[in-house]
């Protein structure tokens, strides 16, 4: 099962991962510890198909996916 991780310090909340993920793994959420912007949260990580689109499209490099 893939491990999808988002570094919320690096994530700028642009939503590129949300827009590009073919299986809708990500959603943008307000997180209490990060009030500067919404953050990407892998709410459906079990649906990840390891296509790595999120990793390659994230402009800040905030996403990692491991098998």
Secondary structure, DSSP 8 states (H G I E B T S, - for coil): --EEEE-TTT-----HHHHH-TT--EEEEEETTEEEEEEEEETTGGG--S--HHHHH-TT--EEEE-
